[in-house]
Amino acid sequence: MATSRPGDIFQPGDLLNNTYRVEAILGRGGTSEVYKARSEISGRVVALKALKSEFSMNDDYLALMTREEDMREVRHDAIVRYFDNQRMADGQVYLVMDYVDGPGLDQVMTSGPIPPDDVLRVAKCVAGGLVAAHERGIVHRDLSPDNIILRGGDPSDAVIIDFGIAKDTNPGAETIVGNEFAGKYAYAAPEQLSGGTDARSDLYSLGALLLAALRGAKPDMGRNPMEVVQKKAEPLDVSGIPEPMAGLIAKMSAPDPADRFQSARALLSALMTGQIADAPAGDDATVVTLPPKPAETGGGGRLWVPLVVVLALGGAGAGAWFSGLLDGVFTPSLPVAAPYTLVIDKPQDAAPSATGHVPSDTALAALAGLMGDQGGRADLELAQGEIAESWGDDIVALTDSISRLPEYRIDASGNTVRITGLTEDRALRDALESAALPGALTGTVQIELGPRLFPPDRIAPLLERFADCGALALVDPPLLGYGQTDTINIAGKLADVGARAQLRDAIAEMAGDRSISIDAELLNPALCQVETALPDAPSGGITTQFGFGDRPDINPTGRYFVGENPVIDIVLPAGVTDGFLWVSVLDVSGNVFHLLPNVNRPENDIAVLRDGVAGPVPVRVAYSVAEGDSPARLAFLVDDTTLGKSKILVLASDQDLFGGIRPTTESIASYTEALIAAQSSGAQVRSLDSAILTTAQK
């Protein structure tokens, strides 16, 4: 157990919802903390997984907690028992689950390699738990030694925990986070790096963690994403591992999912028997045994008795036949499946698989054929259940219609289906989502648009094409590409009002449903002209403060209406004590007004402007009309001739920039030439700061 800290979500002794008394903290993660608690009502000891407060109102993280709560329907000794989520009056959310008393497999590994017999016991337990989860359509996606607890320290009583995957950005956790992937580098399956996940991904992770347990150290997967991608394409090194574990681990962790065991049940069978090869495809299917044929006879007399018996049944027997009462005698009776489930999963760049129940040999053959056409396989069982008479034909038609998608999944429970998928073909997506489900099927269709991972370099040509006011740039592009839920952030400046929408549409055409944020300052063409000539200098922390000439109010927006009198102060921070200050207004009309220095106010030495005053010092450069009683004090009213955005440009330098005082007013073109010439002559700009002044009609 960990030691309690003042900043923890809960403290020992806290009573939650008048039910659970916190006893200790068990562990901390990037998004949650786990506590040991006891019910004040029943006395039962439980574990509580609490979301940190900054995530408790976030729908994405609440969905992950709900996903864990959904696991309460899965009953297996190797899976931690979940109960429900609860929210406190202050909004804090926590999940109640069984308390499993014992060390994590990762803790046991700190003492060195674990004996092969004990590792085999762990493997059997975990594989059994995966069978129970996978048959409910639930994939763990984050199997690792820290998610396996040995109850009472017994390898034969291993328990899987943490079925909800949170986005942990803690570098120490070595967790990759994307739309459909959250897993640890060392244990994640190769297909998870590109967002693909199915039951076979858990088998890879189990193989990797078993190898880690046998060696006492996790597999080396490199220290950066590029190394991880390269190493994941290679088989794990099982040299020195005794058989049958070496062969089992090699098959579980094959880089290609098609080369692994194709189900947890097949793996469990191999673990129990030591037989590594997959069982024939039909071994897991229900075997239907037909009644034996009547024995051949040499004379007609022996056929007379059964014939008389049939005739004696008369109308009652015929009625029983047609009503189905004799189906169990004359035809095979299929087992009842409740719930009646079927999962058809086609990950990206992998073969599809169909697992679950079908009502007839015809449906079984049709689905197996569809899977085979795409290089996949079907692991299906004949069964009866609460489904429509047309269910088999409906499912086959549905599968055939969405098989054009590069990635799809059908989760069927009875007559209800949930279809998810991915495509870059917008027309195909729209057609599938708008089409009615076949026959008696009901449910939802949600097809994502765009590649699973969208590389940032595909956007670069668009940024160059639409850049009309200096360069546009991606903000913090991800190394491996944008996931489906990631936002593409773009920053820069634009001159064309319609360019922002056009750029967004062009990116969306390639990137699909991803969010796009274009934080581009919209400037008029005149302002954009000077952007290309501005020096590449950092901010000096010099700020612009706007006010009003007729009242002491601050104007934080810098927005003025016709008839108002802007007052402008340039605030020098405490650290700016020497050098020279240059303040200009780049007007919307294409003119530049030099506020400091100018022919009427030539002094721009920062030390002189400070006049011995330490700390932040305001320097007024635009005055109220009442103060404008001398040519050195510029004052102006907003009129309706130059409405729009003007830019306040503040430069600081160690020396004279322009070789003399610029005229009070000049064109942006001539000012741009002067800036270029100053930099060509070697003049250095120490810092560049700016602000926008906007004028408008009321």
C-alpha positions in Angstrom: 0.0 0.0 0.0 1.1 3.6 -0.7 1.5 6.3 1.9 -1.3 8.8 2.2 -0.5 12.4 1.0 -2.3 15.7 1.7 -3.2 16.1 -2.0 -4.9 12.7 -2.4 -8.5 12.6 -3.5 -9.5 10.8 -0.2 -7.9 10.5 3.2 -8.1 7.4 5.5 -11.2 7.8 7.6 -13.3 9.6 5.0 -16.9 8.3 4.7 -18.1 8.2 1.1 -21.9 8.5 0.4 -22.6 7.3 4.0 -21.4 3.8 3.0 -17.7 3.3 2.4 -15.1 4.2 5.0 -11.7 4.8 3.4 -8.9 2.7 5.0 -5.8 3.3 2.8 -4.6 4.3 -0.6 -3.5 1.4 -2.8 -2.0 3.3 -5.8 -2.0 6.4 -7.9 -2.2 6.9 -11.7 -2.3 9.7 -14.2 -6.1 10.1 -14.1 -7.2 8.1 -11.0 -6.3 6.8 -7.6 -7.3 3.4 -6.0 -8.3 3.0 -2.3 -9.1 0.2 0.1 -12.4 0.8 1.8 -14.9 -1.0 3.9 -18.7 -0.9 3.7 -20.2 0.5 7.0 -23.3 -1.4 6.2 -22.1 -4.9 5.3 -18.5 -4.8 6.5 -17.3 -6.0 3.0 -13.9 -4.8 2.0 -13.8 -3.2 -1.4 -11.5 -1.3 -3.7 -12.5 2.2 -5.0 -11.1 3.7 -8.2 -11.6 7.4 -8.0 -11.2 9.8 -10.9 -9.1 12.9 -10.2 -11.3 16.0 -9.8 -10.1 17.5 -13.2 -11.5 14.4 -15.0 -14.7 13.8 -13.0 -16.8 16.1 -15.2 -15.1 15.0 -18.5 -17.5 12.8 -20.5 -14.6 10.9 -22.1 -13.2 9.7 -18.8 -16.6 9.0 -17.4 -17.2 6.8 -20.4 -14.1 4.8 -19.5 -15.4 4.4 -16.0 -18.7 3.2 -17.4 -16.9 0.7 -19.5 -15.5 -0.8 -16.4 -18.9 -0.8 -14.7 -20.2 -2.8 -17.7 -17.8 -5.6 -16.7 -20.0 -6.5 -13.7 -21.9 -8.9 -16.0 -18.8 -10.9 -16.5 -18.4 -13.5 -13.8 -15.1 -15.4 -13.6 -12.6 -16.1 -10.8 -9.8 -14.5 -12.9 -11.6 -11.2 -13.4 -12.0 -8.7 -10.7 -15.7 -8.2 -9.8 -17.1 -4.8 -10.6 -20.2 -3.3 -9.0 -21.1 0.3 -9.9 -20.0 3.9 -10.3 -21.1 6.4 -7.7 -20.9 10.2 -7.6 -20.6 12.2 -4.4 -22.3 15.5 -3.7 -19.2 17.5 -4.7 -19.1 15.7 -8.1 -16.3 13.3 -7.2 -16.8 10.0 -9.1 -15.5 6.5 -8.0 -16.0 2.9 -9.1 -16.7 0.2 -6.6 -15.0 -3.2 -7.2 -13.8 -6.3 -5.3 -10.7 -5.9 -3.2 -8.1 -8.4 -4.3 -5.6 -9.0 -1.5 -2.3 -9.9 -3.0 0.8 -8.6 -4.8 0.7 -7.5 -8.4 2.7 -9.6 -10.9 4.9 -6.6 -11.5 5.8 -6.5 -7.8 6.7 -10.2 -7.8 8.9 -9.7 -10.8 11.0 -7.2 -8.9 12.6 -10.2 -7.1 13.7 -11.7 -10.4 12.4 -14.4 -12.8 9.3 -16.3 -11.8 9.6 -20.2 -12.1 8.1 -21.6 -15.3 5.5 -23.7 -13.5 4.2 -20.6 -11.7 4.1 -18.6 -14.9 2.1 -21.4 -16.6 -0.4 -21.3 -13.7 -0.8 -17.5 -14.2 -1.2 -18.1 -18.0 -4.0 -20.6 -17.5 -5.9 -18.3 -15.0 -5.6 -15.2 -17.2 -6.5 -17.1 -20.4 -9.6 -18.4 -18.7 -10.5 -14.9 -17.7 -10.0 -13.6 -21.3 -12.3 -16.3 -22.6 -15.1 -15.0 -20.3 -14.4 -11.4 -21.3 -14.0 -12.0 -25.0 -17.1 -14.0 -25.3 -18.9 -10.9 -24.0 -17.2 -8.9 -26.7 -14.9 -7.1 -24.3 -11.2 -6.7 -25.1 -8.9 -5.5 -22.2 -6.4 -3.7 -24.5 -3.9 -3.0 -21.6 -2.8 -6.3 -20.2 0.5 -5.9 -18.4 2.1 -7.3 -15.1 0.7 -4.4 -13.1 -2.8 -5.4 -14.1 -2.5 -8.9 -12.9 -2.9 -9.5 -9.1 -2.0 -12.9 -7.5 -4.7 -13.3 -4.9 -3.0 -14.4 -1.6 0.3 -14.5 -3.6 -0.9 -17.7 -5.4 0.0 -17.9 -9.1 -3.0 -20.3 -9.5 -5.3 -17.5 -8.4 -4.3 -14.7 -10.8 -6.9 -11.9 -11.3 -7.1 -9.4 -14.1 -7.9 -5.8 -13.1 -8.4 -2.5 -14.8 -10.6 -3.0 -17.8 -11.1 0.7 -18.3 -8.3 2.4 -20.2 -7.5 6.0 -19.2 -5.4 8.4 -21.1 -2.3 8.6 -19.0 0.3 11.1 -20.3 2.7 10.3 -17.4 6.0 9.5 -19.2 6.9 7.0 -16.4 3.9 4.9 -17.5 5.3 4.7 -21.0 1.7 4.8 -22.4 0.8 5.6 -26.0 -2.5 7.4 -26.2 -4.6 7.6 -29.4 -8.2 7.2 -30.5 -8.4 3.5 -30.1 -5.1 2.7 -28.4 -3.9 3.0 -24.9 -1.4 0.5 -23.8 2.2 0.1 -22.6 5.0 0.0 -25.2 6.4 -3.3 -23.9 3.1 -5.2 -23.9 0.9 -3.6 -26.6 0.3 -5.6 -29.8 1.8 -4.1 -33.0 -1.7 -3.4 -34.5 -2.5 -1.2 -31.5 0.1 1.4 -32.6 -2.1 2.1 -35.6 -5.4 1.9 -33.7 -6.4 -1.7 -34.5 -7.5 -3.9 -31.6 -9.3 -7.2 -31.3 -9.2 -10.2 -29.0 -5.9 -11.3 -30.5 -4.3 -8.1 -29.2 -4.9 -9.3 -25.6 -3.3 -12.6 -26.5 -0.1 -10.8 -27.7 0.0 -8.7 -24.5 -0.5 -11.9 -22.4 2.4 -13.5 -24.3 4.6 -10.5 -23.7 3.9 -10.3 -20.0 4.5 -14.1 -19.5 7.9 -13.6 -21.2 8.6 -10.7 -18.9 7.6 -12.8 -15.9 10.0 -15.7 -17.0 12.9 -13.2 -17.5 12.1 -11.0 -14.6 12.2 -7.9 -16.9 9.9 -6.5 -19.5 10.8 -6.9 -23.2 13.0 -4.2 -24.6 10.9 -2.1 -27.0 13.1 0.9 -27.3 12.8 4.3 -25.7 11.0 6.3 -28.5 8.0 5.8 -30.8 10.1 5.0 -33.9 12.1 2.3 -32.1 8.8 0.8 -30.8 7.3 0.6 -34.3 10.4 -1.1 -35.6 10.7 -3.6 -32.8 7.0 -4.4 -32.8 7.4 -5.7 -36.4 9.8 -8.4 -35.1 9.0 -11.6 -33.1 9.7 -11.4 -29.4 13.0 -13.1 -28.4 12.1 -16.3 -26.6 15.6 -17.8 -26.6 16.4 -19.6 -23.4 12.8 -20.0 -22.4 11.9 -23.7 -21.8 9.2 -25.5 -23.8 6.3 -25.6 -24.0 6.3 -22.0 -22.8 8.7 -20.8 -25.6 6.5 -22.1 -28.3 3.3 -20.9 -26.7 4.7 -17.4 -26.1 6.0 -17.2 -29.7 2.6 -18.1 -31.1 0.7 -15.8 -28.8 3.0 -12.8 -29.6 3.4 -13.2 -33.4 3.6 -9.7 -35.0 0.9 -10.7 -37.5 -2.5 -11.3 -35.7 -3.3 -14.0 -38.2 -0.3 -16.1 -37.0 -1.4 -16.0 -33.3 -4.0 -18.2 -31.6 -7.2 -16.9 -33.0 -9.2 -17.0 -29.8 -8.6 -17.1 -26.0 -10.4 -20.4 -26.0 -7.9 -21.9 -28.4 -5.0 -20.5 -26.3 -6.5 -22.0 -23.1 -6.8 -25.4 -24.8 -3.1 -25.2 -25.8 -2.1 -24.2 -22.3 -4.0 -27.2 -20.8 -2.7 -29.7 -23.3 0.7 -28.4 -24.3 -0.4 -28.6 -27.9 0.7 -25.4 -29.6 -1.0 -25.8 -33.0 -4.5 -24.3 -33.4 -7.3 -26.8 -33.4 -9.0 -27.4 -36.7 -11.5 -24.7 -37.5 -14.5 -27.0 -36.8 -13.3 -28.2 -33.4 -15.0 -25.4 -31.5 -18.2 -25.6 -33.5 -21.2 -27.5 -32.3 -21.3 -31.0 -33.7 -24.8 -32.0 -34.8 -25.4 -35.8 -34.7 -28.1 -37.2 -36.9 -30.2 -40.2 -35.7 -28.8 -43.5 -37.0 -30.4 -45.0 -40.1 -32.7 -48.1 -39.7 -30.8 -51.3 -40.2 -31.0 -53.0 -43.6 -33.2 -56.2 -43.4 -33.3 -59.2 -45.6 -37.1 -59.7 -45.6 -40.2 -57.6 -45.6 -41.5 -59.1 -42.3 -39.1 -57.2 -40.2 -40.3 -53.9 -41.7 -43.9 -54.7 -40.8 -43.8 -53.9 -37.1 -42.3 -50.4 -37.3 -44.7 -49.7 -40.2 -47.7 -50.8 -38.1 -46.4 -48.6 -35.2 -46.3 -45.5 -37.4 -49.8 -46.2 -38.8 -51.1 -46.7 -35.3 -50.0 -43.2 -34.4 -52.7 -41.9 -36.7 -53.6 -38.3 -36.8 -52.2 -37.6 -33.3 -48.7 -38.6 -34.5 -48.9 -36.5 -37.6 -50.0 -33.5 -35.5 -47.0 -34.0 -33.2 -44.7 -34.1 -36.2 -46.0 -30.9 -37.8 -46.2 -29.0 -34.4 -42.5 -29.7 -33.7 -43.1 -31.9 -30.6 -41.0 -34.6 -32.2 -38.1 -32.5 -33.4 -35.9 -33.8 -30.6 -36.5 -37.4 -31.9 -36.3 -37.1 -35.6 -34.0 -34.0 -36.0 -31.1 -32.6 -34.0 -32.0 -30.1 -31.3 -29.7 -27.1 -31.2 -28.4 -25.8 -27.8 -30.0 -22.6 -26.5 -27.7 -19.5 -26.4 -28.7 -16.8 -24.0 -27.6 -14.1 -24.8 -27.5 -14.9 -28.5 -24.3 -13.1 -29.6 -22.2 -12.7 -32.7 -19.1 -10.5 -33.2 -17.6 -9.9 -36.6 -14.4 -7.9 -36.4 -12.2 -6.6 -39.3 -9.3 -4.6 -37.9 -7.4 -2.3 -40.2 -4.8 -4.1 -42.3 -5.8 -7.5 -40.8 -8.1 -10.4 -41.8 -11.7 -10.5 -40.4 -13.0 -13.0 -37.9 -16.5 -14.1 -36.9 -17.1 -15.5 -33.4 -20.4 -16.4 -31.8 -23.7 -18.1 -32.7 -25.6 -18.8 -35.9 -29.0 -20.5 -36.3 -28.3 -22.7 -39.4 -25.7 -24.4 -41.5 -26.7 -22.1 -44.3 -25.8 -19.0 -42.3 -22.7 -20.6 -41.0 -21.5 -21.4 -44.5 -22.3 -18.0 -45.8 -20.5 -16.1 -43.0 -17.5 -18.5 -43.3 -17.4 -17.8 -47.0 -17.5 -14.0 -46.5 -14.7 -14.3 -43.9 -12.7 -16.6 -46.2 -13.0 -14.2 -49.1 -11.1 -11.6 -47.1 -8.5 -14.2 -45.8 -10.3 -14.4 -42.4 -11.8 -17.2 -40.4 -15.1 -18.1 -38.7 -15.4 -19.6 -35.2 -19.1 -20.1 -35.0 -21.5 -22.3 -33.1 -24.9 -23.5 -34.2 -27.5 -22.5 -31.6 -31.1 -21.4 -31.2 -32.2 -18.3 -29.2 -34.5 -15.3 -29.1 -33.9 -14.1 -32.6 -36.1 -13.4 -35.6 -36.7 -16.2 -38.2 -34.8 -14.2 -40.8 -31.8 -13.4 -38.5 -29.3 -15.6 -40.3 -30.1 -14.1 -43.7 -30.2 -10.6 -42.2 -26.7 -10.9 -40.6 -25.2 -12.3 -43.8 -26.7 -9.4 -45.8 -25.4 -6.8 -43.3 -21.9 -8.3 -43.3 -21.8 -8.3 -47.0 -22.9 -4.7 -47.2 -20.2 -3.4 -44.9 -17.4 -5.7 -46.0 -16.3 -2.9 -48.4 -15.0 -1.0 -45.3 -11.2 -1.4 -44.6 -12.1 -1.6 -40.9 -15.4 -2.7 -39.3 -17.1 -4.5 -36.4 -20.5 -5.9 -35.9 -21.7 -6.6 -32.4 -25.0 -8.5 -32.4 -27.0 -9.4 -29.3 -30.3 -11.0 -30.3 -31.9 -8.8 -33.0 -30.0 -5.7 -31.9 -26.7 -4.8 -33.6 -24.1 -2.1 -33.2 -22.0 -1.5 -36.3 -18.8 0.6 -36.2 -16.2 1.1 -38.9 -13.8 3.4 -40.6 -13.4 4.5 -44.2 -11.9 7.4 -46.1 -14.7 7.2 -48.7 -17.3 9.9 -47.5 -19.9 8.7 -50.0 -19.7 5.1 -48.8 -19.9 6.3 -45.2 -23.0 8.3 -45.8 -24.6 5.5 -47.8 -24.0 2.9 -45.0 -25.2 5.2 -42.2 -28.4 6.2 -44.1 -29.4 2.7 -45.2 -32.0 0.7 -43.3 -30.7 -2.4 -41.4 -31.7 -5.6 -43.1 -34.8 -7.5 -42.2 -35.6 -7.6 -38.4 -32.3 -6.2 -37.3 -32.4 -3.0 -35.2 -29.5 -0.9 -33.8 -26.9 1.8 -34.7 -24.4 2.4 -37.5 -21.5 4.7 -36.7 -18.8 4.8 -39.4 -15.8 7.1 -38.7 -14.4 9.1 -41.6 -10.7 9.3 -42.3 -7.6 7.1 -41.7 -7.0 5.7 -38.3 -3.8 7.8 -38.0 -3.5 10.9 -40.1 0.1 12.0 -40.8 0.9 15.7 -40.2 3.0 15.9 -43.4 -0.2 15.5 -45.5 -1.3 18.9 -44.3 1.9 20.8 -45.1 1.1 21.4 -48.8 -2.3 22.8 -47.9 -0.7 25.2 -45.4 1.6 26.5 -48.1 -1.2 26.9 -50.6 -3.4 28.9 -48.3 -0.7 31.0 -46.6 -1.4 34.6 -47.7 -0.1 36.5 -44.7 3.0 34.8 -43.5 3.5 31.1 -42.8 0.8 28.9 -41.3 2.0 26.1 -38.9 0.7 23.1 -37.1 0.8 23.4 -33.4 2.4 20.4 -31.6 1.7 17.8 -34.3 1.9 14.2 -32.9 4.9 12.1 -33.9 2.8 9.1 -35.0 -0.1 11.0 -36.5 -3.4 12.4 -35.4 -5.9 9.9 -33.9 -9.6 10.0 -34.6 -10.3 12.1 -31.5 -7.3 14.4 -31.8 -7.7 18.0 -32.8 -5.6 19.4 -35.7 -4.4 22.8 -34.4 -3.2 25.5 -36.9 -1.8 28.9 -36.0 -0.7 31.9 -38.1 -2.2 34.9 -39.9 -4.6 35.2 -42.9 -5.6 38.0 -45.1 -8.5 36.4 -47.0 -11.7 36.2 -45.1 -12.7 33.0 -46.9 -9.3 31.4 -46.6 -10.0 30.0 -43.1 -13.1 28.1 -44.2 -11.5 26.9 -47.4 -8.5 25.6 -45.5 -10.7 23.8 -43.0 -12.7 22.2 -45.8 -9.6 21.1 -47.6 -8.1 19.4 -44.5 -11.5 17.8 -43.6 -11.6 16.3 -47.0 -8.5 14.3 -46.2 -8.6 14.0 -42.4 -12.3 13.0 -42.1 -14.1 13.6 -38.8 -11.2 15.0 -36.8 -11.7 18.3 -35.1 -9.9 21.2 -36.8 -9.0 24.4 -35.0 -7.5 27.3 -37.0 -6.3 30.0 -34.7 -5.3 32.4 -37.4 -5.4 36.1 -36.8 -7.3 37.8 -39.7 -5.5 40.8 -41.0 -6.1 43.1 -43.9 -3.8 42.9 -46.9 -1.9 46.0 -45.9 -1.0 44.6 -42.5 -0.1 41.3 -44.1 2.4 43.1 -46.4 4.6 44.1 -43.4 4.4 40.7 -41.8 6.9 39.4 -44.3 9.4 42.1 -43.4 9.1 41.9 -39.6 12.3 40.6 -37.8 12.4 37.2 -36.2 12.6 38.5 -32.7 11.1 37.2 -29.4 8.6 39.0 -27.3 10.0 41.4 -24.8 7.0 41.4 -22.5 6.2 44.9 -23.5 2.4 45.3 -23.4 -0.1 47.7 -24.9 -2.8 49.2 -22.6 -5.9 50.8 -24.2 -8.0 53.4 -22.5 -10.5 56.2 -23.3 -9.9 60.0 -23.5 -13.1 61.0 -21.8 -13.0 58.5 -18.9 -10.5 56.5 -16.8 -11.8 53.1 -17.9 -9.5 50.5 -19.3 -10.4 49.0 -22.7 -9.1 45.4 -22.7 -10.6 44.6 -26.1 -8.9 47.5 -28.0 -12.1 48.0 -29.8 -13.4 51.6 -30.5 -16.4 53.1 -32.2 -16.7 56.2 -34.4 -16.4 59.3 -32.3 -14.3 57.7 -29.4 -10.9 58.9 -28.4 -8.4 56.1 -27.9 -5.6 56.5 -25.3 -2.6 54.2 -25.7 0.1 53.4 -23.1 3.1 51.2 -23.8 4.0 49.4 -20.5 7.7 48.6 -20.1 8.3 45.6 -17.8 10.7 45.9 -14.9 13.5 44.1 -16.9 13.5 46.5 -19.8 15.7 49.3 -18.6 17.9 50.3 -21.6 18.0 50.5 -25.4 15.5 52.2 -27.7 11.8 52.0 -28.2 9.9 52.2 -31.6 6.1 52.4 -31.6 4.1 52.5 -34.8 0.5 52.1 -35.9 -0.1 50.1 -39.1 -3.4 51.6 -40.3 -6.1 49.6 -42.0 -5.9 52.0 -45.0 -2.2 51.1 -45.7 -0.5 53.9 -43.8 2.0 53.9 -40.9 1.8 56.4 -38.1 4.9 56.6 -36.0 3.9 57.4 -32.4 7.5 57.1 -31.0 9.8 58.5 -32.1 8.6 61.1 -34.5 9.7 64.6 -35.6 7.7 66.2 -32.8 8.8 63.7 -30.2 12.2 62.3 -31.1 13.3 61.0 -27.7 13.0 57.1 -27.6 15.9 56.2 -25.2 14.3 53.8 -22.8 16.4 55.0 -19.8 15.2 58.6 -20.5 11.6 57.4 -20.9 11.8 55.7 -17.5 13.1 58.9 -15.8 14.7 56.9 -13.0 11.5 55.0 -12.2 12.0 51.2 -11.4 9.5 48.5 -12.1 6.8 48.5 -14.8 6.5 52.0 -16.4 3.8 53.2 -18.7 4.8 55.4 -21.7 1.9 57.2 -23.2 2.0 57.4 -27.0 -1.6 58.4 -27.8 -3.3 61.1 -25.6 -6.7 62.3 -24.8 -7.9 65.2 -26.9 -7.8 67.3 -23.8 -4.1 66.5 -23.3 -3.2 67.1 -27.0 -2.2 70.7 -26.4 1.2 70.3 -28.0 2.5 68.7 -31.3 4.5 66.2 -29.2 1.2 64.7 -27.8 -0.6 62.9 -30.5 -4.4 62.6 -30.0 -7.1 61.4 -32.4 -10.8 60.6 -32.7 -12.1 57.5 -34.6 -13.8 58.6 -37.8 -15.6 56.4 -40.4 -12.9 56.7 -43.1 -10.5 54.0 -41.7 -12.6 51.3 -40.0 -11.2 47.9 -39.3 -8.1 46.4 -37.7 -4.9 48.4 -37.2 -1.7 46.9 -35.7 0.3 48.5 -32.8 3.9 47.4 -33.5 6.4 47.8 -30.6 10.1 47.2 -31.3 13.0 47.4 -28.9 16.6 47.6 -30.1 20.1 48.3 -28.7 20.8 50.9 -31.4 19.2 53.2 -33.9 17.3 51.1 -36.5 16.6 53.5 -39.4 19.5 56.0 -39.4 17.3 58.9 -38.4 13.7 59.8 -37.5 11.0 58.4 -39.8 8.3 60.8 -41.0 5.2 60.9 -38.8 3.2 59.2 -41.6 4.3 57.0 -44.4 3.0 54.2 -46.5 3.3 50.6 -45.4 5.3 49.9 -48.6 8.0 52.4 -47.7 8.0 51.3 -44.0 8.5 47.7 -45.2 11.4 48.7 -47.3 12.9 50.5 -44.3 12.6 47.5 -42.1 14.2 45.2 -44.7 17.1 47.7 -45.2 17.6 48.1 -41.5 18.0 44.3 -41.1 20.2 44.1 -44.1 22.6 46.7 -42.6 23.0 44.6 -39.5 20.7 46.4 -37.2 19.4 44.1 -34.5 15.9 44.1 -33.0 16.0 42.9 -29.4 12.2 42.2 -29.1 9.0 42.5 -31.0 5.5 42.9 -29.4 2.2 43.9 -30.9 -1.5 44.5 -30.3 -4.5 45.0 -32.5 -6.7 48.1 -32.4 -10.1 47.7 -34.0 -12.4 50.5 -35.1 -16.1 50.1 -36.1 -19.4 51.8 -36.5 -21.8 51.6 -33.6 
